[in-house]
Amino acid sequence: MMAGGVDMSAPLLITLAELAGRKAGDRITVPKGAIITPAARDYASERGICIVSEEGLVIVQGGLGAHEDDANRIVRGILRELQRELGRTPTRDEATGFVRAVIERARQATLGVIYS
């Protein structure tokens, strides 16, 4: 076992079975030349398990944490609303400005609740 992760230096074929029981945030180091099955990649990505090579290269970046996933869902909802209002796909600048405005309005509303 390595500090901060799991050393999987023996198997050259990484399957879903090798990842079973791992939890979000686990970092698994695999040997150079290891083959990771598509099912294992998907499993690791969906469950927040990071797979890296012996050289430290990220092979599979674990999925988003719950809070990040919630934030992404909220932003996607905001952008869908903007698209509906515009009747077209917003430009990058429009989308960025709109999301920033919504976040600022939410921040101000939160501060109003905290200080009232």
N, C-alpha and C positions, 0 to 999 in steps of 0.2 A: 504494500500500500504506500502511495506517495502522499506527501503533505498536501492537504486540500483536495485530494482526489483519489481515484482508484487506479491502480496500475494493472493494465490488462496486457502485459507484455507477451503472454504465451499464445493466445489464439490469433491466427492470421485471418480467419473468417469470423467476422462479428455478426451474429444473428440476433434476432429478437430475444432468443433464450438467454443470451449473455447479458442482456440489459434488464431482464425481468427482476423486479425487486428494487431497482434503482429509483431514486426520488429526484424531484426537481432540485436543481442546484448542483447535482453530482457532476463531477468532471472526470471523464474517463480517458486515460491515455492508452493509445493503441500503438503497436509497433509499425515501423516503416513498412509499407507494402501491404498492410492489412486491407482486406476487402470487407466493406460494410454493406450488408444487404439493404435493399430499398425499404423493407419492412422495419429493419433496425433504425435506419435513418429517420423514417417517419415517426417511429415510437419515441426516439430521443428528442426530436424536434418538438413534438406535441407535448411532451412531458417535462420540458425544460432541462434536459440532460445534455451537457456539452461533451462532444467527443473531439479530442485533439490527438495529433500525431506526436511521436517521441520528440520531434523537432519543435513542438509547440504550435504548429499550424492548426487552426480550427478547421475541423472537417465538417462537424455538424454543430451549429449554434443552437443551444436549447431554446425552446419557445419562450414567449413572453411571460412574465409574472402576472398574477391576477390583476394587480392595479394597472399595469401597462396595458393589458388586454382590455380592461374596462375603459381606459382613456382612449385607446384606439377605436373602440366601438362608439364612444361618444363623439369623437371627431368625425368618424364616418357618417354618423347620423346628422351632425351639423352640416357636413358637406352635401349630403343628400337633400337636406332642406334648402340650402342655397341653390342647388341645381334645379330643384322644383320651382323656386321663386323666379329664377332667371329664365327658365325654360330651355336651358342649354347647359353644357358642361362649363363650369367656371374656369377662367384662366388661373394659372398658378398664383399670380398676384392677388386676384380676387379671392381665391380660396384662403390664402394665407391671411389676408386682411380681415376676412370675415371670421375666421377661427380666432384670431387674436382679439377681435372686438368682443366676441362671445365670452372668451376666457376672461377678459378684463371686466366685463359686466358681471360675470359670476364672482370674480374676486371681490369687486366692490360690494356686491350683495352679501357675500359671506362676511366681510368686515363689518357691514352694517348690523348683521345679526350678532356677531361677537361683541360689538361695543354697545349694543342697546340693552 
